[in-house]
Amino acid sequence: MKLSFEKDHLMNGINIVLKAVPSKTTMPILECILIDAVSDEIKLTGNDMELGIETKVEGTILERGKIALDAKLFSDIIRKLSGENSTITIESDEKYNTTITCDKAIFQIQGKDGDEFSYIPHIERDKFITLSQFTLKEIIRQTIFSISPNDSNKMMTGELMEVTGNELKLVSLDGHRMSIRKVALKEQYSDIKVIVPGKTLGEISKILNGDNDSEVQIFFSTNHIMFEFDDTIVLSRLIEGEYFRINQMLSSDYETKVTLNRRDFMDAIDRASILVRENDKKPLILNFTDEEMELKMHSAFGTMDARLAITKFGKDLMIGFNPKFLGDALRIIDDEEVTLYMMNPKSPCFIRDEEETYIYLILPVNFNAAAI
């Protein structure tokens, strides 16, 4: 095999597939990137058996073939070679000895048989949806923050992806909060309900260019989901099982409804968070009265007291929250104003717009009112 590339094209392809190369594995071949130039295209592939990424790279095929190269070593070599527009030549022989040449730099490394590499499995393409890369990137950003970071409950490490007619819904939750984002699709589709690993969505979000004019097709099978966009395919295993009963957690009832400026609210939370360290459980206390909201934070480092103008309907209320959870939700909402719906100090708070294109549920925390 003998191939030549411009450095930036090759480096971009490597960076995409590296996201599917495992850091630890009992199968050394999976620590490699597959370079496949058997046909008229050059493809790079990374595959950890749960997530697989294949991307086409622009280059010249001087001699067809394929080889698997250690991903870290290969990427480090290409990254260190000089000049974005430099020409890189990769040549391997029948014993998988591989020579990488760029200007006056020559590296010789040992590759592995490309036939030993696990290709991305083929899935049927009859069940799919299409949407813009911008929309997919946005709804992932607006929900991914509330998945669980640990594997104690597998369902919480993924997101529910549900298609009903012309609506796509993403749902994530971690036991303390829940995020729901809905978007309209251009066409009607058959109903789909799957649980996608959060890792998959996070990696896809990094690869998507976010262009409103570029589309991504999402294909669904019994055990897999596949995203196809630009010259890249991302295929992932789905999380098996039944997702949580979301509708039972939602309520349209409220005793207190508050509307206020999102930016002012977020800035006040950020100021209060200065007094909280990572493992500190100190709540942010919100006291809603007729025309203003008082924010109070008491910690070992000091106290903060702030007031914001609000529009309130219903009862006065004092309620406590983890300030990070409130801030995370407010940061990804684009509206100038936000509306909070609350029943009492022990019931969930809902942040949602009138059309319910987004819903954020945040559980309150207990606090000692006498100590405030």
C-alpha positions as CSV (number, residue, x, y, z in Angstrom):
1,M,0.0,0.0,0.0
2,K,1.2,3.5,-0.8
3,L,-0.8,6.7,-0.2
4,S,-0.2,10.4,-0.1
5,F,-2.2,13.1,1.8
6,E,-2.1,16.7,2.7
7,K,-1.4,16.9,6.4
8,D,-4.5,18.8,7.4
9,H,-6.8,16.4,5.6
10,L,-5.2,13.3,7.2
11,M,-5.1,14.9,10.6
12,N,-8.7,15.9,10.5
13,G,-9.7,12.3,9.6
14,I,-7.5,10.9,12.4
15,N,-9.1,13.2,15.0
16,I,-12.6,12.1,13.9
17,V,-11.9,8.3,14.3
18,L,-9.8,8.6,17.4
19,K,-13.0,9.2,19.3
20,A,-13.9,5.5,18.8
21,V,-10.4,4.1,19.8
22,P,-10.5,2.6,23.3
23,S,-8.0,3.7,25.9
24,K,-7.9,0.3,27.5
25,T,-8.8,-3.0,25.8
26,T,-7.9,-6.7,25.9
27,M,-7.8,-6.7,22.1
28,P,-4.7,-4.8,20.8
29,I,-6.0,-4.6,17.3
30,L,-8.8,-2.2,18.6
31,E,-6.0,0.2,19.7
32,C,-5.4,0.8,16.0
33,I,-6.8,3.0,13.3
34,L,-7.6,1.0,10.1
35,I,-6.4,2.7,6.9
36,D,-8.4,1.1,4.0
37,A,-7.5,1.9,0.5
38,V,-8.6,-1.3,-1.2
39,S,-11.2,0.5,-3.4
40,D,-11.1,3.9,-5.0
41,E,-11.6,5.7,-1.6
42,I,-9.4,6.1,1.4
43,K,-11.2,5.4,4.7
44,L,-10.1,5.6,8.3
45,T,-11.9,3.6,10.9
46,G,-11.8,3.4,14.7
47,N,-13.9,0.8,16.6
48,D,-14.2,-0.1,20.3
49,M,-17.0,-2.6,19.6
50,E,-19.6,-0.2,21.2
51,L,-18.9,2.8,19.1
52,G,-17.5,2.7,15.6
53,I,-16.5,5.7,13.4
54,E,-15.5,5.6,9.7
55,T,-14.6,8.6,7.7
56,K,-13.3,9.2,4.1
57,V,-10.1,11.2,3.7
58,E,-9.0,13.0,0.6
59,G,-5.7,11.7,-0.7
60,T,-4.0,9.9,-3.6
61,I,-3.9,6.1,-3.9
62,L,-0.5,5.2,-5.4
63,E,-0.9,1.5,-4.5
64,R,-4.0,-0.1,-3.0
65,G,-4.1,-1.9,0.3
66,K,-5.0,-1.6,4.0
67,I,-3.2,-1.6,7.3
68,A,-3.9,-1.1,11.0
69,L,-1.6,1.3,12.8
70,D,-1.4,2.0,16.5
71,A,-3.7,5.0,17.0
72,K,-1.8,7.0,19.5
73,L,1.6,6.5,17.8
74,F,0.1,7.2,14.4
75,S,-1.7,10.4,15.5
76,D,1.3,11.7,17.4
77,I,3.6,11.2,14.4
78,I,1.2,13.0,12.0
79,R,0.5,15.8,14.5
80,K,4.3,16.5,15.0
81,L,5.1,16.6,11.3
82,S,5.7,20.2,10.0
83,G,3.4,22.3,7.9
84,E,-0.4,22.1,7.5
85,N,-0.1,21.8,3.7
86,S,2.8,19.4,3.8
87,T,2.5,16.2,1.8
88,I,2.6,13.0,3.8
89,T,3.3,9.6,2.2
90,I,2.4,6.3,3.9
91,E,3.8,3.1,2.5
92,S,3.6,-0.4,3.9
93,D,5.0,-3.8,2.7
94,E,3.6,-7.3,2.9
95,K,5.0,-7.7,6.4
96,Y,3.2,-4.5,7.6
97,N,6.4,-2.5,8.0
98,T,5.2,1.1,7.5
99,T,7.1,4.1,6.4
100,I,5.7,7.6,7.0
101,T,7.5,10.4,5.1
102,C,7.1,14.1,5.2
103,D,9.7,16.5,3.8
104,K,12.9,15.3,5.4
105,A,11.3,13.4,8.2
106,I,11.0,9.6,7.9
107,F,9.3,7.4,10.5
108,Q,9.3,3.6,10.3
109,I,6.7,1.8,12.5
110,Q,5.3,-1.7,12.6
111,G,1.7,-2.1,11.5
112,K,-0.8,-4.9,11.8
113,D,-2.8,-6.9,9.3
114,G,-5.9,-4.9,8.4
115,D,-7.9,-8.0,7.9
116,E,-7.8,-8.6,11.7
117,F,-9.6,-5.3,12.3
118,S,-13.3,-5.4,13.2
119,Y,-15.2,-3.5,10.6
120,I,-18.3,-1.5,11.5
121,P,-21.3,-3.8,11.2
122,H,-23.8,-3.2,8.3
123,I,-27.3,-2.2,9.3
124,E,-30.4,-1.8,7.2
125,R,-31.3,1.7,6.1
126,D,-35.1,1.4,5.9
127,K,-35.8,3.1,9.2
128,F,-34.4,6.6,9.4
129,I,-34.9,10.3,10.0
130,T,-33.2,13.4,8.5
131,L,-32.5,16.7,10.2
132,S,-29.9,19.5,10.0
133,Q,-26.5,19.1,11.6
134,F,-27.2,22.4,13.5
135,T,-30.4,21.1,15.0
136,L,-28.9,17.8,16.1
137,K,-25.8,19.5,17.6
138,E,-28.1,22.0,19.5
139,I,-30.5,19.5,21.0
140,I,-27.6,17.3,22.2
141,R,-26.0,20.3,23.8
142,Q,-29.3,21.2,25.5
143,T,-29.8,17.7,27.1
144,I,-26.4,16.0,27.4
145,F,-25.4,17.8,30.6
146,S,-28.1,16.0,32.7
147,I,-27.0,12.4,32.0
148,S,-25.5,10.4,34.8
149,P,-21.6,10.3,34.8
150,N,-21.5,6.8,36.4
151,D,-22.7,3.4,35.4
152,S,-24.7,2.6,38.5
153,N,-27.9,2.9,36.5
154,K,-27.2,2.2,32.8
155,M,-30.4,3.9,31.6
156,M,-29.2,7.2,33.1
157,T,-25.9,7.1,31.1
158,G,-28.0,7.4,27.9
159,E,-30.6,9.5,26.3
160,L,-34.1,8.6,25.2
161,M,-34.5,9.4,21.5
162,E,-38.1,9.3,20.4
163,V,-39.7,10.0,17.1
164,T,-43.5,10.5,16.8
165,G,-44.8,11.7,13.5
166,N,-42.8,14.8,12.6
167,E,-41.4,15.4,16.1
168,L,-38.1,14.3,17.6
169,K,-37.6,14.3,21.4
170,L,-34.5,13.8,23.4
171,V,-34.7,13.1,27.1
172,S,-31.9,12.8,29.7
173,L,-32.0,12.5,33.5
174,D,-29.6,11.7,36.4
175,G,-31.9,11.3,39.4
176,H,-31.7,15.0,40.4
177,R,-32.9,16.6,37.2
178,M,-34.3,15.9,33.8
179,S,-33.9,17.6,30.4
180,I,-36.4,17.3,27.5
181,R,-35.9,18.9,24.1
182,K,-38.4,18.7,21.2
183,V,-37.9,19.7,17.6
184,A,-40.1,19.6,14.5
185,L,-38.9,17.5,11.6
186,K,-39.6,18.3,8.0
187,E,-41.4,15.0,7.3
188,Q,-43.6,12.4,9.0
189,Y,-41.8,9.3,10.1
190,S,-42.7,6.0,11.7
191,D,-42.6,5.9,15.5
192,I,-39.2,5.2,17.0
193,K,-38.0,4.8,20.6
194,V,-34.4,4.0,21.4
195,I,-31.9,4.7,24.2
196,V,-28.6,6.1,22.9
197,P,-25.4,6.1,25.0
198,G,-24.5,9.6,26.2
199,K,-20.9,8.9,25.1
200,T,-22.1,8.4,21.5
201,L,-24.1,11.7,21.4
202,G,-21.2,13.6,23.0
203,E,-18.7,12.4,20.4
204,I,-21.1,13.1,17.6
205,S,-21.7,16.6,18.8
206,K,-17.9,17.2,18.6
207,I,-17.7,16.0,15.0
208,L,-20.8,17.8,13.6
209,N,-20.0,21.1,11.8
210,G,-23.2,22.6,13.1
211,D,-24.2,23.9,9.7
212,N,-27.9,24.6,9.2
213,D,-27.6,23.7,5.5
214,S,-25.9,20.3,6.1
215,E,-28.0,17.3,6.9
216,V,-27.4,14.2,9.0
217,Q,-29.3,11.0,8.5
218,I,-30.0,8.8,11.5
219,F,-30.7,5.1,10.8
220,F,-32.2,2.8,13.4
221,S,-32.0,-1.0,13.8
222,T,-32.9,-3.4,16.7
223,N,-29.5,-3.0,18.4
224,H,-27.7,-0.1,16.7
225,I,-28.1,3.5,15.7
226,M,-26.1,5.0,12.8
227,F,-25.4,8.7,12.0
228,E,-24.3,9.5,8.5
229,F,-23.1,13.0,7.6
230,D,-20.5,14.7,5.3
231,D,-18.0,11.8,4.7
232,T,-18.4,10.2,8.1
233,I,-20.4,7.3,9.5
234,V,-20.8,6.9,13.3
235,L,-22.4,3.6,14.5
236,S,-23.2,2.8,18.1
237,R,-24.8,0.0,20.1
238,L,-28.1,1.0,21.8
239,I,-28.7,0.6,25.5
240,E,-31.2,-2.2,25.9
241,G,-34.2,-2.0,28.2
242,E,-37.3,0.2,28.9
243,Y,-36.6,3.8,29.6
244,F,-38.2,5.6,32.6
245,R,-41.8,6.6,32.4
246,I,-41.3,10.3,31.7
247,N,-44.9,11.3,31.5
248,Q,-45.5,10.2,35.1
249,M,-42.8,12.7,36.2
250,L,-44.3,15.6,34.4
251,S,-47.0,17.9,35.8
252,S,-48.8,21.0,34.5
253,D,-50.0,21.9,38.0
254,Y,-48.4,24.7,39.9
255,E,-49.0,27.0,42.9
256,T,-46.3,29.5,42.0
257,K,-45.4,30.7,38.5
258,V,-42.4,33.1,38.2
259,T,-41.1,34.8,35.0
260,L,-37.7,36.7,35.1
261,N,-34.8,37.7,33.0
262,R,-32.6,34.6,32.2
263,R,-29.3,36.4,32.1
264,D,-29.8,38.3,35.3
265,F,-30.9,35.1,37.1
266,M,-27.9,33.2,35.7
267,D,-25.4,35.9,36.7
268,A,-26.8,35.9,40.3
269,I,-26.4,32.1,40.5
270,D,-22.8,32.4,39.2
271,R,-22.0,34.9,41.9
272,A,-23.5,32.7,44.6
273,S,-21.5,29.7,43.3
274,I,-18.3,31.5,44.2
275,L,-19.0,30.6,47.8
276,V,-19.5,26.9,47.0
277,R,-16.8,24.3,46.6
278,E,-17.2,21.2,44.4
279,N,-18.2,18.8,47.2
280,D,-20.1,21.4,49.2
281,K,-23.9,20.6,49.5
282,K,-24.9,24.2,50.4
283,P,-28.2,25.1,48.7
284,L,-29.1,28.3,47.0
285,I,-32.3,29.6,48.7
286,L,-34.8,31.4,46.5
287,N,-37.5,33.4,48.2
288,F,-40.3,34.5,45.9
289,T,-42.6,37.4,46.9
290,D,-44.9,39.6,44.9
291,E,-42.4,41.7,42.9
292,E,-39.0,40.3,43.6
293,M,-37.0,37.2,44.2
294,E,-34.3,37.1,47.0
295,L,-31.4,34.8,46.5
296,K,-29.4,33.7,49.6
297,M,-26.2,31.6,49.9
298,H,-24.6,30.8,53.2
299,S,-21.4,28.7,53.2
300,A,-18.2,28.3,55.2
301,F,-16.6,30.9,53.0
302,G,-19.2,33.7,53.4
303,T,-22.7,34.8,52.5
304,M,-24.4,36.4,49.5
305,D,-27.8,38.1,49.3
306,A,-29.2,39.4,46.0
307,R,-32.6,40.5,44.7
308,L,-34.1,40.4,41.2
309,A,-37.3,41.8,39.8
310,I,-39.8,39.1,38.8
311,T,-43.4,38.6,37.6
312,K,-45.2,36.2,39.9
313,F,-48.5,34.5,39.8
314,G,-49.8,32.5,42.8
315,K,-48.4,31.9,46.2
316,D,-45.2,33.2,47.8
317,L,-42.6,30.5,48.1
318,M,-39.2,29.8,49.6
319,I,-37.3,26.9,48.0
320,G,-33.7,25.6,47.8
321,F,-31.7,24.2,44.9
322,N,-28.3,23.0,44.0
323,P,-27.0,26.1,42.2
324,K,-25.1,24.1,39.6
325,F,-28.3,22.3,38.4
326,L,-30.1,25.6,38.0
327,G,-27.2,27.2,36.2
328,D,-26.7,24.3,33.9
329,A,-30.3,24.5,32.7
330,L,-30.3,28.3,32.3
331,R,-27.1,28.3,30.3
332,I,-28.5,26.3,27.5
333,I,-31.8,28.1,27.1
334,D,-31.7,30.8,24.5
335,D,-34.8,32.8,25.5
336,E,-34.4,36.2,27.0
337,E,-36.9,35.4,29.8
338,V,-37.6,32.1,31.6
339,T,-40.6,30.8,33.5
340,L,-40.5,28.6,36.6
341,Y,-43.4,26.5,37.7
342,M,-43.5,25.3,41.3
343,M,-45.9,23.6,43.7
344,N,-44.1,23.7,47.1
345,P,-40.6,23.5,48.6
346,K,-40.5,19.7,48.2
347,S,-41.9,19.3,44.7
348,P,-39.9,19.6,41.4
349,C,-39.4,22.9,39.7
350,F,-40.2,23.0,36.0
351,I,-38.5,25.5,33.6
352,R,-40.4,25.4,30.3
353,D,-41.6,27.6,27.4
354,E,-45.2,27.8,26.5
355,E,-44.9,25.5,23.5
356,E,-42.9,23.0,25.7
357,T,-40.1,22.7,23.1
358,Y,-37.9,22.5,26.2
359,I,-38.7,21.3,29.7
360,Y,-36.2,21.2,32.5
361,L,-37.1,19.5,35.8
362,I,-35.0,20.2,38.9
363,L,-35.6,18.6,42.3
364,P,-35.3,21.0,45.2
365,V,-33.0,20.3,48.2
366,N,-33.9,20.5,51.9
367,F,-32.7,23.5,53.9
368,N,-33.2,24.8,57.4
369,A,-35.2,27.9,57.1
370,A,-34.4,28.9,60.7
371,A,-30.7,29.0,59.9
372,I,-31.1,31.4,57.0
